């Protein structure tokens, strides 16, 4: 049987303007870096343009146009969108990179309580190896997962060093009951030297790495205690409402 296919002269095609572009890919040489990191974007759509910001502000038509790989020398919140004259702009994509000021500052960390056996990572040493956990948390040994009222990380530093900030690297994956902490406190010799609250923790958000930056009283320290407070329960808008959320941590960084 011979079949002949073709387009009818009366065929009506959908206008390109109703189709949305795929999200661009943010590519960096490393999430954590000492001096600089190379930033690139995946671009495979002819006649398309990628625009971006590095300060966490939203991307619009007036944002910078990407033309070649960039070197970033400071911590940054990268946001990007793809634009094309014939299609709807893509959704905004976000990635944060963190500059490491004290690469080998932490000598040892003790964590209480112990993480879940299901998500025990490689132990507390994984919290200062400067290796970022992936979004595929289930098979990634960098993540430590907790369901508890608070998490206490006691840090012993290599030497007395000047510190003005602590960064706690966490995961937001609300579709899997994983929420960012709602509060972080930092103590030295039982004296509170820094804290932040994170009200966005209970709001609906996209899956992403979440870095909680805690300014502390600038000073010379040899030990620190970081206390991390999860949400008391999953918010009412979520299908797991009223139950205990997960908190996932993969790194504590001294700045």
C-alpha positions in Angstrom: 0.0 0.0 0.0 1.4 3.4 -1.0 0.6 6.3 1.3 1.2 9.9 0.4 1.5 12.5 3.2 1.4 16.2 2.8 0.0 19.5 4.2 -3.4 20.7 3.2 -3.4 24.2 1.8 -6.1 24.9 4.4 -4.0 23.8 7.4 -3.9 26.4 10.1 -0.7 26.6 12.1 -0.4 27.9 15.6 1.5 31.2 15.9 5.0 30.8 17.3 4.2 33.5 19.9 2.2 31.0 22.0 5.2 28.7 22.6 7.5 29.3 25.5 11.3 28.8 25.3 12.9 26.1 27.3 14.8 27.2 30.4 18.5 28.0 29.8 21.2 26.0 31.7 23.5 27.7 34.1 27.0 26.1 34.0 29.7 26.9 36.5 33.0 25.3 37.2 32.2 25.0 40.9 29.6 26.2 43.4 32.2 26.9 46.1 35.4 28.7 45.0 38.4 30.5 46.4 39.4 33.1 43.8 37.1 32.9 40.8 34.6 30.7 39.1 33.8 30.5 35.3 30.2 31.1 34.4 28.6 29.9 31.1 25.1 29.3 29.8 23.7 26.5 27.6 22.4 28.1 24.4 21.1 25.9 21.6 18.3 28.0 20.1 19.1 29.9 16.9 18.5 33.7 17.1 17.9 33.5 20.9 19.5 35.7 23.5 20.4 34.9 27.1 20.2 37.8 29.6 21.3 37.6 33.2 21.9 39.3 36.5 24.5 38.5 39.3 22.9 40.4 42.2 19.8 38.4 42.7 17.5 40.9 40.9 15.0 39.6 38.4 15.9 39.4 34.7 14.2 41.7 32.2 14.7 43.1 28.7 17.2 45.6 30.2 19.4 43.0 31.8 22.9 42.3 30.5 23.3 40.1 27.4 25.5 37.0 27.7 28.1 36.8 24.9 31.0 34.8 26.3 32.0 32.9 29.5 32.4 35.2 32.5 34.7 35.0 35.5 33.0 35.7 38.8 35.3 36.7 41.7 32.7 37.2 44.5 29.7 35.3 45.8 26.7 35.9 43.5 23.1 35.0 42.9 22.9 34.3 39.2 19.5 34.6 37.5 18.9 34.2 33.8 16.3 34.0 31.1 16.2 33.1 27.4 14.6 35.5 24.9 13.7 35.1 21.2 11.7 37.5 18.9 9.2 34.8 17.9 8.6 33.0 21.2 7.6 33.6 24.8 10.6 34.2 27.0 11.7 31.3 29.2 11.1 31.0 32.9 13.8 32.5 35.2 16.5 30.1 36.3 18.6 30.8 39.5 21.9 29.5 40.9 24.0 30.8 43.8 27.8 30.5 44.0 29.8 31.1 47.2 33.3 32.4 47.6 35.3 30.6 50.3 37.4 32.9 52.4 38.7 30.2 54.8 39.2 27.0 52.9 40.7 24.9 55.7 39.3 26.8 58.7 37.3 23.9 60.2 39.2 21.1 61.9 36.3 19.0 63.2 32.5 19.1 63.4 30.3 17.2 65.9 26.5 17.1 65.0 23.6 16.4 67.4 21.3 14.7 67.0 22.7 12.2 64.4 21.1 12.4 61.0 18.5 9.9 59.7 20.0 6.5 58.9 18.4 6.9 55.5 20.2 10.2 54.8 23.4 10.0 56.9 25.8 11.3 54.2 29.4 10.5 54.9 29.2 11.8 58.4 30.0 15.2 59.8 33.2 15.4 57.8 31.1 16.0 54.8 30.0 19.3 56.2 33.4 20.9 55.6 34.8 19.1 52.5 33.6 21.9 50.2 31.7 19.4 48.0 28.2 20.5 47.0 25.3 18.0 47.2 23.3 17.5 44.0 19.5 18.0 43.5 19.2 14.2 43.3 19.5 14.0 47.1 18.4 10.3 47.3 21.6 8.9 46.0 24.0 11.7 47.0 26.2 11.0 50.0 26.9 14.7 50.6 23.6 15.4 52.2 22.7 14.8 55.8 18.9 14.7 56.4 17.2 15.5 59.7 13.7 15.4 61.2 14.1 17.1 64.5 13.4 20.3 66.5 16.9 21.6 66.2 20.3 20.6 64.9 23.5 21.6 66.8 26.8 21.6 65.0 29.9 22.2 67.2 32.8 23.5 65.2 36.5 23.2 66.2 38.6 25.5 64.0 42.2 24.9 62.9 43.4 28.0 64.7 42.2 31.4 66.0 40.9 33.2 62.9 39.0 36.3 62.1 35.4 35.5 61.1 32.5 37.7 60.2 30.0 35.3 58.6 28.9 31.7 58.6 27.1 30.1 55.6 24.9 27.1 56.0 24.2 25.2 52.7 20.8 23.5 52.7 18.3 22.1 50.2 14.8 23.2 49.3 12.8 20.4 47.7 9.2 20.9 49.0 7.7 18.3 46.8 9.7 15.8 48.8 8.9 17.4 52.2 12.4 19.1 52.4 12.2 22.7 53.7 14.9 25.2 54.4 15.5 26.0 58.1 13.5 28.8 59.5 16.3 30.1 61.8 20.1 29.8 62.4 22.0 31.0 65.5 25.7 31.1 66.1 27.4 31.0 69.5 30.9 31.3 70.9 31.3 30.2 74.5 27.5 30.2 75.0 27.3 33.8 73.8 25.0 34.6 70.9 27.2 36.3 68.2 24.9 36.1 65.2 21.5 34.9 64.0 19.1 35.1 61.1 15.5 34.1 60.4 14.4 32.8 57.1 10.6 33.5 56.6 10.8 32.2 53.0 11.2 28.7 54.5 7.4 28.2 54.9 6.5 29.8 51.5 6.0 27.8 48.4 9.2 27.9 46.3 11.1 26.1 43.5 13.5 23.3 44.3 17.0 24.7 44.7 20.1 24.9 46.8 19.5 27.4 49.7 22.4 29.2 51.3 21.7 30.8 54.7 24.3 33.5 55.3 24.6 34.5 59.0 26.5 37.7 59.8 28.3 37.3 63.2 30.2 39.8 65.4 33.5 40.1 63.7 36.2 38.7 65.9 38.8 36.0 66.4 37.4 32.6 67.2 38.7 29.0 67.7 35.3 27.3 68.4 31.7 28.0 67.2 28.3 26.4 67.8 25.8 26.6 65.0 22.2 25.9 65.9 19.8 25.2 63.1 16.0 25.4 63.6 13.7 23.6 61.1 10.1 24.6 60.7 8.0 23.2 63.5 5.6 21.6 61.0 4.9 21.6 57.2 2.6 24.6 56.3 -1.1 24.2 55.6 -0.8 24.8 51.9 1.3 21.6 51.5 -0.1 18.1 51.1 2.1 17.1 54.1 0.6 19.8 56.3 1.1 19.4 60.0 3.8 16.8 59.8 7.5 17.2 60.5 9.6 18.5 57.6 13.0 17.3 56.5 16.1 19.5 56.7 19.0 18.7 54.5 22.5 20.1 55.0 25.6 19.5 53.0 28.1 22.2 54.1 29.0 24.8 56.7 31.3 27.5 55.5 33.5 29.9 57.5 33.8 33.4 56.0 
